[in-house]
Amino acid sequence: MQSHINRITDILRRDDGISGAMQYTEQISWILFLKYLNDYEETQNQSAFLNWEEYNYILKPDFRRDNRACPKKDGKVDFAIAKSWDDLKDFVNKELFLYLKWFRKNEWDYHSITYKIWEIFYFLDNKIESWHTLREVLDIIDTMNFQSQDDLFALSHVYETLLQQMWNDGWNSWEFYTPRAVIKSMVQAIDPQIWQTIYDGAAGSCGFLIEAYEYMKSQERSTKDLEILKKETFYGNEKTPLAYIMWVMNMILHGIENPNLNKQNTLTADIRWIEEKDRFDIILANPPFGWKEKDQIQANFPIKTNATEMLFLQHFMKKLKIWWKAAIIVPEWVLFNTGNAFQDIKKIMLQDFNLHTIVSLPAWVFLPYSWVKTNVIFFDRVGGTKDIRYYEINLDRKLTKNKPITYEDMSDFLKCFKDKKTTENSWIVNISDIKDYDISAKNPNKIKEQIHRDPKDILSDIEKNNEKINWLVEKIKKII
C-alpha cells in the first residue's frame, strides 16, 4: 500500500497543476473518497441482494466510478471504453465536479453520506492538469479494495504518514500536527468509554478522535456497542475545505464510515445558546492559538477577547456536560497572562470547573510548525477547583523535527497521573496560593536557594575587581 501511494505522489509531483504536498494530498483524498464511495455502494447493493431487497444508489449511473472512469471487464479496467485523453479531464471538470458540488439538494441531515459528499466537493476543484496523470492515478487507486479490512488498515497508516508529510511541508501555520505521543497520552489519561460522546471543535486531521476510537475498540462487547462507537460517539468541526476532506477520509480509513463531522468555523456559534443537549461527555482538542479574531466573532462570547485560544476555551467549557471531563492543549501564555479577559476566563474555570491537572510539555514539541511552549490542561465539570496537580515533562535531550517527543517520554506522567503521586517532576498547588489567576507551572523542586549578601561585601568585591582591572591596564600600557 505504501508503494502505491509513493507512486501516486511521484506522478502528481510531475503534473503542471500540482504545487507541493498540500495539493497532491488534496487530490489523492478526493479520488480515494470516490473509490471508497464506489466500494461502499457495491457492498450495500450486495447486502440488499442477499436479503431480496433493492438498493437505491447514492450516485446516478453516469457518475459511478465503475461506469465512467473505471469500467470493468472480467474484473479489470476495460481500457477500450474507459475515458481517456481530454474526454476524461472534461468529464471530471465539467460533469462530475459540477454534479457533486450541487449534490445536497434537499438533504439537511449532516450525518448522511449525501450531505458529506456535498460538503467535501462544494469547495474543491480538480487541480490535475494532465489527463494522463489522472488516468495513471485512477488506475493505481482502482487496485485498492475498500471492502477489505486489511487494505483499509494498511491504507490508514499510509494516509497518516501522508498527512504528516504535508504538515512537515509547512502547510498552514493555523493548524499544527499534534504529535501522536501527546494525543495518545491525553486519551489514556482521560480513559474514554463506550457510550460516552467525544468532541473536538478544532479537529485538524482528526488525530484525537481516531486515537480515542482505537483506544475504545477493545471495549466492544456487542454489535450495539460497535454501532454506537461508529455512529454516535465522535463529533467535531473543521472550517477549511482541504482539512475537512482529509479529516473525513482519515476517519473512514480508520473504520468510522460516516463520522459526525461538520464543515464549519466553531467560533461562529454563539455559546449563549448552547443547551445541555448540545454538550458532550469528553472534549479532546488542540485549538489554534496565536491568531486574532474580529469583533463579529468575539460577539459570540460573554467575555470578549481577540485571542483565538481564549475563545476556544470558553467554547469548550460551555460544550462540556455536567460531571464530565476535558483535556485541551493551550500555549503557555494562557496560564500566566493576567490581562482582564484572561483573568476573567480563568476565574470561571477555577470557580465552576475542577482544573485538577496541568502538564507542562517540553519546548519545541510542535516543531517545525511552532516554537511556542505548551501545556495540557485537564478539567472536569464537577464544581470548583481546590488543588491543581502539576507535572513537568523533563527530557535529557532537545526535541527536533527528526527527533520528536515519544510515547515513552510521556510514560512517567501517565504513571503519576494514575497513582496521583508527587515526584521531583510533579507537585500540588492549593487554590488559595494562586494569585491573579496565574496558574503557570513553577516547579518548587527546582527553585534554588537565594543567598542574600551584605551590600558592604558586594561593594568590596567590586572594588577588588576594579583594582585588578587597573593593574592589567597598566601592564598592557607598558607592553605597547
DANORHU-V66355 format. One record per helix or strand of 2 or more residues. SS is the DSSP state (@ for helix, = for strand). FROM is the first residue (numbers start at 1). TO is the last residue. Records with the same first field share a line. If there is no record, write none. Layout:
SS = FROM-TO + FROM-TO
This chain:
@ = 2-13 + 20-50 + 61-63 + 85-101 + 113-121 + 131-142 + 149-168 + 180-190 + 207-219 + 223-231 + 241-253 + 266-268 + 271-273 + 276-278 + 295-298 + 308-319 + 332-336 + 340-352 + 407-419 + 431-433 + 444-446 + 455-479
= = 72-73 + 76-77 + 198-200 + 234-237 + 260-262 + 280-285 + 320-331 + 354-360 + 374-380 + 387-392 + 426-430
